[in-house]
Amino acid sequence: MNPLFADSASPLELTLPSGRLVLIPLCFRCFKLWQGTPIRDSFGHKPVLNWNGEPLFAELAILRLIQASGWEGVWIDTYRRRFRQYWPHTCALPKEAQMFLDKANQGRKWPAGCFDVFAFKDDHLLFIEAKWRGHDSIKANMKTWLESALNSGLSLESFLIFEWSIDAAQSAFQPTRL
């Protein structure tokens, strides 16, 4: 039940720390850069994207795509240790969603490598890792977190790599193999 199915590409093969090979769904989307008034806190010069006239970081733009499909969710801002639905405001997770996140994190509050966006609808969960094409890659701590989350009982269908670009002129998708 992937709400980003229309943006899907072939899965990404990852080797986890244990040596286990997994295929993680991969999707891609081009975004336009924000051309309006600059935001005050650019979070260390992150690209600010234009999402329907709203200046957003990629994680929040991905969250908006999920929300448009009727899902709820948050950006898990592990750097500043906050949950976010709007910038720069923070929010809390619903109790049941927090329980699922705790299960994936195996009791660690802000584990390194935790995927960026956590979305939920009914009994479905989706952890999404945002990767800026050509600027970002899957790190070892993300593979460690993913393996830990899978070992907690979550299925591969609960994870997604979301590769994005700011090159709106790009017409054909050729995924970068992160």
C-alpha positions as CSV (number, residue, x, y, z in Angstrom):
1,M,0.0,0.0,0.0
2,N,2.6,2.5,-1.2
3,P,1.0,5.9,-1.7
4,L,3.9,6.9,-3.9
5,F,3.5,4.0,-6.3
6,A,3.1,6.4,-9.3
7,D,6.6,7.6,-8.6
8,S,8.1,4.1,-8.3
9,A,11.2,2.8,-10.0
10,S,13.0,-0.6,-9.8
11,P,13.9,-1.5,-6.2
12,L,17.3,-0.7,-4.7
13,E,19.4,-3.6,-3.6
14,L,21.1,-3.0,-0.2
15,T,23.5,-5.2,1.7
16,L,22.8,-5.0,5.4
17,P,25.6,-5.2,8.0
18,S,24.7,-8.9,8.6
19,G,25.3,-9.6,4.9
20,R,21.6,-10.0,4.2
21,L,20.6,-8.6,0.8
22,V,17.3,-6.7,0.6
23,L,15.4,-5.0,-2.1
24,I,14.0,-1.7,-1.0
25,P,11.3,0.1,-3.1
26,L,12.7,3.2,-4.7
27,C,10.8,6.2,-6.2
28,F,11.9,9.4,-7.8
29,R,10.4,12.9,-8.1
30,C,11.7,16.3,-9.5
31,F,11.0,19.4,-7.5
32,K,11.4,23.1,-8.3
33,L,13.5,25.3,-6.2
34,W,11.8,28.0,-4.1
35,Q,12.1,31.4,-5.7
36,G,10.2,33.4,-3.1
37,T,11.4,35.2,0.0
38,P,14.2,33.2,1.6
39,I,13.4,31.4,4.8
40,R,15.3,32.5,7.9
41,D,16.6,29.2,9.1
42,S,17.7,27.1,6.1
43,F,18.8,24.3,8.3
44,G,22.5,24.5,7.3
45,H,21.8,25.6,3.7
46,K,19.5,22.8,2.7
47,P,17.8,23.3,-0.6
48,V,14.4,24.9,-0.2
49,L,11.8,23.5,-2.6
50,N,8.6,24.9,-3.9
51,W,5.7,22.7,-3.1
52,N,2.5,24.3,-4.4
53,G,3.7,27.8,-3.3
54,E,5.0,26.6,0.0
55,P,8.8,26.7,0.8
56,L,9.8,23.3,2.1
57,F,12.7,21.1,2.7
58,A,12.7,17.8,0.8
59,E,11.5,15.8,3.8
60,L,8.5,18.0,4.2
61,A,7.7,18.0,0.5
62,I,7.7,14.2,0.6
63,L,5.5,14.4,3.7
64,R,3.0,16.6,1.7
65,L,2.9,14.0,-1.1
66,I,2.0,11.3,1.5
67,Q,-0.6,13.6,3.2
68,A,-2.2,14.2,-0.2
69,S,-2.9,10.4,-0.3
70,G,-4.7,10.5,3.1
71,W,-1.8,9.4,5.2
72,E,-0.5,11.1,8.4
73,G,3.1,11.5,9.2
74,V,6.1,13.5,10.4
75,W,9.6,14.4,9.4
76,I,11.9,12.7,12.0
77,D,14.4,15.5,12.4
78,T,17.1,13.5,14.1
79,Y,19.6,16.3,13.8
80,R,17.6,18.6,16.1
81,R,15.7,15.8,17.7
82,R,12.2,16.9,16.8
83,F,9.2,15.7,14.9
84,R,8.0,18.2,12.3
85,Q,5.0,18.6,10.0
86,Y,5.6,22.3,9.3
87,W,8.8,24.4,9.3
88,P,10.0,25.5,11.9
89,H,7.3,24.1,14.2
90,T,7.5,20.8,16.0
91,C,4.8,18.4,16.9
92,A,4.1,15.2,18.8
93,L,3.3,11.8,17.5
94,P,0.0,10.1,18.2
95,K,0.5,7.4,20.9
96,E,0.0,4.5,18.6
97,A,2.4,5.9,16.0
98,Q,5.0,6.5,18.7
99,M,4.7,2.8,19.7
100,F,5.4,1.7,16.1
101,L,8.4,4.1,16.0
102,D,9.7,2.8,19.3
103,K,9.5,-0.7,17.9
104,A,11.4,0.2,14.8
105,N,14.0,2.1,16.9
106,Q,14.3,-0.9,19.3
107,G,14.0,1.5,22.3
108,R,16.5,4.1,21.2
109,K,14.9,7.6,21.2
110,W,16.8,9.2,18.3
111,P,18.9,6.5,16.6
112,A,21.5,7.4,14.0
113,G,20.4,6.3,10.6
114,C,16.6,6.4,11.3
115,F,14.8,7.1,8.0
116,D,13.6,10.7,7.5
117,V,9.8,10.5,7.1
118,F,7.5,8.3,9.1
119,A,4.0,7.9,7.7
120,F,1.0,5.9,8.9
121,K,-2.5,5.2,7.8
122,D,-4.8,2.7,9.5
123,D,-2.5,-0.3,10.2
124,H,0.0,0.6,7.5
125,L,3.5,2.1,8.2
126,L,6.0,3.7,5.8
127,F,9.5,4.8,6.7
128,I,11.0,7.0,3.9
129,E,14.6,7.9,3.4
130,A,15.1,11.1,1.3
131,K,18.1,11.2,-1.0
132,W,19.1,14.1,-3.1
133,R,20.3,12.7,-6.4
134,G,24.0,13.2,-7.0
135,H,24.5,14.7,-3.5
136,D,23.5,12.0,-1.1
137,S,24.0,8.3,-0.5
138,I,22.9,5.5,1.8
139,K,25.2,5.5,4.8
140,A,26.3,2.5,7.0
141,N,24.2,3.8,9.9
142,M,21.1,3.8,7.7
143,K,21.7,0.2,6.8
144,T,22.2,-0.7,10.5
145,W,19.0,1.1,11.5
146,L,17.1,-0.6,8.6
147,E,18.3,-4.0,9.7
148,S,17.4,-3.3,13.3
149,A,13.9,-2.2,12.2
150,L,13.5,-5.3,10.0
151,N,14.6,-7.5,12.9
152,S,11.9,-5.9,15.1
153,G,9.3,-7.5,12.8
154,L,8.6,-4.8,10.3
155,S,8.3,-5.9,6.7
156,L,10.3,-4.6,3.7
157,E,7.0,-3.0,2.4
158,S,7.3,-0.6,5.3
159,F,10.4,1.1,3.8
160,L,11.1,3.3,0.8
161,I,14.0,5.2,-0.6
162,F,12.8,8.5,-2.2
163,E,15.4,9.9,-4.6
164,W,14.7,13.5,-5.5
165,S,16.2,16.2,-7.8
166,I,15.8,19.9,-8.4
167,D,16.4,19.5,-12.1
168,A,12.8,20.1,-13.4
169,A,14.1,19.8,-17.0
170,Q,14.9,16.2,-16.5
171,S,12.5,14.1,-18.6
172,A,13.5,10.5,-18.2
173,F,14.2,8.7,-15.0
174,Q,17.5,6.9,-14.7
175,P,17.9,6.1,-11.0
176,T,21.2,6.7,-9.4
177,R,22.3,3.5,-7.7
178,L,22.8,4.8,-4.2
